Amino acid sequence: MRWFQSSGRTEPSAPRRPGRRTPSRAALALLLLAAGAVPASTSASAVPVPVEPVTPAVVSQALDPGASLQVDKQVRTPVVPPMPEVVLLVDGTRSMEPVVTDVRAGLSDIITKVRSNQPDARFAVATFGDQQVDPGAGFDVTAELTQDDDTLRTGVNALGIGRGNGSMGPSEDWINGLWQIANGSDGETVFRENSSPVIVLVSDASSHNPSNRHTIEDTIFALQDKNARVLGVDVETPVGDGLDGTGYAGIEGQIENPRTTPGQATRIIEATGGRKLSGIDPSQVAEAIVEGLGNLPTRVGHRLTACDPALNVTLDPPTRDVVSGETAAFAETIAVAPDAPQGATLTCTVEFLLGTQAPDTAALGVAAADPAYQQQISITVNDVSAPVVTLDDRLARAGDDAGTTITYTATAEDAKDGPLTPSCTPASGSRFPVGSTTVTCTATDAAGNTGTDTAVFRVLPPLTPPPGTDPPPPVPSSADVAVSVSLSPARAYTGRPVTARYTLTNAGPDTARVTLATTWPSAPGRTLTRPDRCTATAPCSIPPGGRVVVTETATYQEALSGTVRATAGGLPPDPEAANNTSTAPLRVTQPRLEVTPRVVKPGEPVTVRGTDFPPGELVRLTWPLGLTADSTPLRVGPDGRFEAQVLVLRKDRTGPRSLRAEVARLERLEEPVLVVRHALQPPDFAGRG
């Protein structure tokens, strides 16, 4: 705010506005902050501050397949946002003389406060005036973003109070200053990638709108585009109408025409997730800046990197809003998939991200990736599955009344230890009496899990020729053939193959020549391989106690449900044909994609939901037209679902777009989205985009 001059005479001031902040209150707040006290602005999520940034930073435990673990997670946010870019935007009119003096004296305190928490901080200094009398609204950068203290000292010393002299009304042009800084100020305020920009606005007056042709809507858009927050220091002087003022401070002859819409600063601060400090005494501005930079809203989010597909990690809530310096609390669930490889060690890294966007925006936005804000998860999957022991039934003829000797083979396979040697009773090579004998085979893995299988060995009595028959008639040949079918994967997906495994066995007593016939559900676009063995033109020869495995693969382009059927036949005749046919249910699933809303503005996110996707797979979401913000591929949950938000960049193309979901070896899915320009409202009805 400038002093209104008439005929070279300075007019007296109006009384101070109510709500003035006293130096003693400011000093008390700073003292509490320096002592490590909990900030005055607290939230329900605030908990006692842990020693480390992430507690616990390491989770290492053994779990059964399908089990889960609950972890109370605490993330201590830094007092100052990470990688800060602090721009001091100071009113350059005459009423700021004590403010400029205080900022010059307190610059070292401001720098020390920020760098004690974030050593890589950069600072810049800028000023502004009044478009009514100052070219370019008096905006000037006196020190570009730098880490050099001498440059900053020179920039602060260059701050003046000669702008705005002779203008009418209290309003000035900090809206233009904010716009210029957000847009780089001709290269002098270009923020680093993934930084935390904070613009400290110091003034005692409202702003013209438009300001140097830039509206408040344009400015909010530019600030949000850079994820820059505004810390408003509302200085209390006799002639200022305040950052949220109406263009009139009670001084006769100094009234804006048209009047200023009240609440400008609050609107910008709320839109950028910043903070407003009201009623600041001119001699306490530096102290207020120090305090304000340590009490900004902070959003804590997370992302998962290098996570094993069999490990699912979720946090409730996904993001938490706290005041910088507070601790965000999460309920973390670590779940092991039921089909996780037993004995394996599953790992995952959780990166906690400190966002800098407005609290009401859905997307996390720019965030700092700091190794100190990581959690390492290591889960050892317990070996709980017993070995799979396989023993087939047998049928044999006795040579005499004492039975016959049977040699057989049993197998055992463990998910972790691999092939094992089973122990069987009676053992292979034993003499089996006429009738039925149950054979039991067991195998134990290294974890102590024991698997068992049994089979029935039937010995037919010796054939006695009719009296007077010499020589005895030949024994008729026979073979007990059986077939079983299994499908892998149990649930198939369109565009991906599903393999049928047919197991053919012969219990005996004679060798069999076996043929296999199969049927699959028919559908348009289906591809089906044919078995290369056990066909009518190439039968399989299976000895007693032997087995043959045949595979066949099909790929479907449409979702369906049906049955795969296998039938075994051949010679010699099979006395027990009931086990010559086997079926398996087939389900082919079509992944689906849902996008909401279908109409979105630049800078807003769309929510993407996927259902019936292969569990554990990685999904990459992209805009085929337009720009895609860098994002980590998503992991599909055990239920085949995923949900995410994809941002439409603020300066991206508008019009019809499509959102694409890509998964390896799956048909690509796309859903249409219409991107429209941000709403046109007065005063920007003149076609501004």
Buried (B, 14 or more C-beta within 10 A) or exposed (E): BBBBEEEEEEBEBBEEBEEEBEEEEBEEBBEBBEEEEBBEBEEEBBBEBBEEBBBBBEBEEBBBBBBEBEBEBBBBBBBBBBBBBBBBBBBBBBBBBBBBBBBBEBBEBBBEBBBEBBEEBBBBBBBBBBBBBBEEBBBBBBBBBBEEEEBBBEBBBEBBBEBBBEBBBBBBBBBBBBBBBBBBBEEBBBBEEBBBBBBBBBBBBBBBBBBBEBBBBBBBBBBBBBBBBBBBBBBBBBBBBBBBBBBBBBBEEBBBEEBBBBBBBBBBBBBBBBBBBBBBBBBBBBBBBBBBBBBBBBBBBBBBEEBBBBBBBBBEEEBBBBBBBBBBBBEBBBBBBEBBBBBBEBBBBBBBBBBBBBEEBEBBBBBBBBEEBBBBBBBBBBBBBBBBBBBBBBBBBBEEEEBBEBEBEBBBBBBBBEEBEBBBEBEBEBEBEBEEBEBBBBBBBEBEBEBBBEBBBBBBEBEEEEEEEEEEEEEEEBBBBBBBBEBEEEBBBBBBBBBBBBBBBBBBBBBBBBBBBBEBBEBEEBEBEEBEBBBEEEBBEBEBBBBBEBEBEBBBBEBBEBEBBBBBBBBBEBEBBEBBBBEBEBBBBBBBBEBEEEEBBBBBBBEBEBBBBBBBBBBBBBBEBBEBBEBBEBBBBBEBEBEBBBBBBBEBBBEEBBBBBBBEEBEEBBBEBEBEEBEEEEEBEEEEE
